[in-house]
Amino acid sequence: MLKELCRRKSVDLILRETQESPDSGFSLKRALRVRDLTAFGIAAIMGSGVFTTIGQAAFDGGPAISLLFVFVAIACGFSAFCYAEFASMIPISGSAYTYAYASFGELVAWIIGWDLLLEYAIGNIAIAIAWSSYLTTFLSGFGIRIPEYMTMDFLTAWRGYHDTQGLVAGGQTLQQVFAAHPEWHDAWNAWQSAPLLGPVHIIANIPALLITFFFTGLIYIGVKESRNASNLIVAVKITAIFAVIAIGSFYIKFGNWIPFAPN
């Protein structure tokens, strides 16, 4: 049983099966060039964290956060070398699943396949929510306010409302609760102002849903359209980061570098 779970396919066998069965799903039309694959790699390395969590990371880590970027860059470099080596040895679709099948066996490949599905699903959720938050903040600067029940998921609103309600029942005022837990303020407003469908509060992060539907449709249309959109987004992302570096270099205060690692 264990032997069957850990059975592997040699590289030669994988390549031979692909050649013998071109319609098996492992042989796809090549629509991505070196530039496109490089852009995909940059997009994967420079994820949403550089825009969504860097502020909190810098607050917790202080100037030592700069070393974290160096360590992560080295780790990404090793990962890139591994993928480049595998891709040259097994030049077919399947990514980490196929590579794991050839090196570790079927069980590990199956686990990695599901890990990738979960990773991409959860990662997309985090990015969509972050984009929604940025859009809401951007629109508020022009006086356009989106109701809280349209920019928050149901569970967050439900938990924030009931946690607030529990503390208020314990004798605290709303002002005291929101001062200690400012993130509950929007949840309270969302739950209170949300329209009702019977006993159900209609609460959903509409901007996050829309951006998810948009890119899902774009991916469904075809690889070329997805490639062009990805290249454009990567170009904008790199431009934004270089702009922050260039402009921020004029505001460096070396006195803030001491202590270098406060925590």
C-alpha positions in Angstrom: 0.0 0.0 0.0 2.7 2.5 1.0 4.7 1.5 -2.0 1.8 2.3 -4.3 1.3 5.7 -2.6 4.9 6.6 -3.1 5.2 5.3 -6.7 7.1 7.6 -8.9 7.3 8.3 -12.7 10.7 8.8 -14.2 11.3 11.9 -16.3 11.7 9.8 -19.4 8.3 8.1 -18.8 6.5 11.4 -18.2 7.9 12.9 -21.4 7.1 9.7 -23.4 3.5 9.6 -22.1 3.1 13.3 -23.2 4.4 12.5 -26.7 2.2 9.5 -27.0 -0.9 11.2 -25.7 -0.8 14.8 -26.9 -4.5 15.3 -25.9 -4.0 14.1 -22.3 -3.9 17.7 -20.9 -0.2 17.8 -20.2 0.6 19.2 -23.6 -0.8 22.7 -24.0 -0.3 25.4 -26.6 2.7 27.6 -25.8 1.4 31.1 -25.5 3.9 32.6 -23.0 7.4 33.8 -23.9 10.4 34.5 -21.7 9.3 38.1 -21.0 5.8 36.9 -20.0 7.2 34.1 -17.7 9.6 36.6 -16.2 6.6 38.9 -15.5 4.7 36.1 -13.9 7.7 35.3 -11.7 8.0 38.9 -10.6 4.3 39.0 -9.9 4.6 35.9 -7.7 7.6 37.2 -5.8 6.3 40.7 -5.3 2.9 39.8 -4.0 0.3 41.9 -2.3 2.2 41.9 1.0 4.5 44.7 -0.1 1.5 47.0 -0.3 -0.8 45.6 2.4 1.4 44.5 5.4 4.7 46.3 4.9 3.6 49.2 7.2 2.8 46.8 10.1 6.0 44.8 9.5 8.1 48.0 9.6 6.2 49.1 12.8 7.0 45.8 14.5 10.5 45.2 13.2 11.8 48.7 12.9 14.8 49.3 10.5 15.7 45.6 10.7 12.9 45.0 8.3 15.4 45.8 5.6 17.3 42.6 6.4 14.1 40.6 6.0 13.9 41.8 2.4 17.5 40.5 1.8 16.8 37.1 3.3 13.5 36.8 1.4 15.3 37.7 -1.8 17.9 35.0 -1.3 15.1 32.4 -0.6 13.2 33.5 -3.7 16.4 33.1 -5.7 16.9 29.5 -4.6 13.3 28.8 -5.3 13.6 30.3 -8.8 16.7 28.1 -9.5 14.8 25.0 -8.5 11.9 25.8 -10.7 14.2 26.7 -13.6 16.0 23.3 -13.2 12.7 21.3 -13.0 11.2 23.2 -16.0 14.2 22.5 -18.2 14.1 18.8 -17.2 10.3 18.3 -17.5 9.2 20.9 -20.1 5.4 20.1 -19.8 2.5 21.5 -17.9 1.8 20.4 -14.4 4.2 22.6 -12.4 5.0 21.5 -8.9 2.6 18.6 -9.1 4.5 17.0 -12.0 7.9 17.8 -10.5 6.9 16.2 -7.2 5.5 13.1 -9.0 8.9 12.6 -10.6 10.9 13.2 -7.4 8.9 12.2 -4.4 6.0 10.1 -5.6 2.2 10.2 -6.1 1.2 10.9 -2.5 3.4 13.9 -2.1 2.4 15.2 -5.6 -1.3 14.8 -4.6 -0.7 16.8 -1.4 1.2 19.5 -3.3 -1.6 19.7 -5.9 -4.2 20.4 -3.2 -1.8 22.8 -1.4 -1.5 24.9 -4.6 -5.2 25.1 -5.0 -5.7 26.2 -1.4 -2.8 28.6 -1.7 -4.1 30.3 -4.8 -7.6 30.5 -3.5 -6.7 32.0 -0.1 -4.1 34.3 -1.7 -6.7 35.6 -4.1 -9.1 36.3 -1.2 -6.4 38.3 0.7 -5.5 40.3 -2.4 -9.2 41.0 -3.3 -9.9 42.2 0.2 -6.8 44.4 0.2 -7.8 45.9 -3.1 -11.3 46.6 -1.8 -9.8 48.4 1.2 -7.5 50.5 -1.0 -10.4 51.4 -3.3 -12.7 52.4 -0.4 -10.0 54.6 1.0 -9.2 56.1 -2.4 -12.9 56.9 -3.0 -13.4 58.4 0.4 -10.7 60.9 -0.4 -13.1 62.3 -3.1 -16.1 62.3 -0.7 -17.5 59.0 -2.1 -18.5 56.8 0.8 -19.4 53.1 0.3 -21.6 51.7 3.1 -19.8 49.3 5.5 -22.1 46.4 4.7 -20.9 46.6 1.1 -17.2 46.5 1.9 -17.0 43.8 4.6 -17.6 40.1 4.7 -20.5 38.6 6.7 -18.5 36.8 9.3 -16.3 39.8 10.1 -19.4 42.0 10.6 -21.2 39.3 12.7 -18.2 38.7 15.0 -17.5 42.4 15.4 -21.1 43.2 16.2 -21.6 40.4 18.7 -18.2 40.9 20.4 -19.1 44.6 20.8 -22.5 43.7 22.1 -21.0 41.3 24.7 -18.7 44.0 26.1 -21.5 46.6 26.2 -23.7 44.1 28.1 -20.8 43.8 30.5 -21.0 47.4 31.3 -18.7 49.2 28.8 -19.9 52.0 26.6 -19.6 51.9 22.8 -16.9 54.6 23.0 -14.8 52.5 25.3 -15.2 49.4 23.2 -14.3 51.1 19.9 -11.4 52.9 21.6 -9.9 49.5 22.5 -11.1 47.7 19.3 -11.3 50.3 16.5 -11.8 47.5 13.9 -15.1 46.6 15.5 -16.6 50.1 14.7 -17.1 49.3 11.0 -18.4 45.9 11.8 -21.0 47.4 14.2 -22.1 49.9 11.6 -22.2 47.2 8.9 -24.5 45.0 10.9 -26.7 47.8 12.1 -27.2 49.4 8.6 -27.3 46.2 6.5 -30.6 45.5 4.6 -32.5 42.5 5.8 -33.8 39.6 3.8 -36.1 38.1 6.4 -33.8 37.5 9.4 -30.6 37.5 7.2 -28.4 40.6 7.1 -27.2 41.2 3.5 -23.5 41.9 4.0 -20.8 41.3 1.3 -17.6 42.8 0.2 -18.8 44.0 -3.2 -15.6 45.5 -4.6 -13.7 42.3 -3.7 -16.3 40.2 -5.4 -16.3 42.4 -8.5 -12.5 42.3 -8.9 -12.6 38.6 -8.5 -15.3 38.1 -11.1 -13.5 40.4 -13.5 -10.2 38.5 -13.4 -11.9 35.2 -13.4 -13.7 36.2 -16.6 -10.4 37.5 -18.0 -8.7 34.2 -17.3 -11.6 32.3 -18.8 -11.4 34.2 -22.1 -7.8 33.1 -22.8 -4.2 32.9 -21.8 -3.1 35.8 -24.1 -5.6 38.2 -22.5 -4.5 37.1 -19.0 -0.9 37.5 -20.1 -1.4 41.0 -21.4 -3.2 42.0 -18.2 -0.6 40.4 -16.0 2.3 42.2 -17.8 0.5 45.5 -17.5 -0.2 45.0 -13.7 3.5 44.0 -13.1 4.7 47.1 -14.9 2.4 49.3 -12.8 3.5 47.5 -9.6 7.2 47.9 -10.4 6.7 51.6 -11.3 4.9 52.2 -8.0 7.6 50.5 -6.0 10.4 52.4 -7.7 8.4 55.6 -7.2 8.2 55.0 -3.5 11.9 54.2 -3.3 12.9 57.3 -5.3 10.6 59.7 -3.5 11.1 58.1 -0.1 14.9 58.5 -0.4 14.5 62.2 0.2 12.8 61.6 3.5 15.3 59.3 5.2 16.1 60.2 8.8 19.1 58.2 9.9 18.3 59.0 13.5 15.3 56.6 13.2 17.6 53.7 12.5 18.6 53.5 16.2 17.7 51.1 17.7 18.0 49.0 14.5 16.0 46.1 15.9 13.8 47.5 18.6 12.0 44.2 19.2 
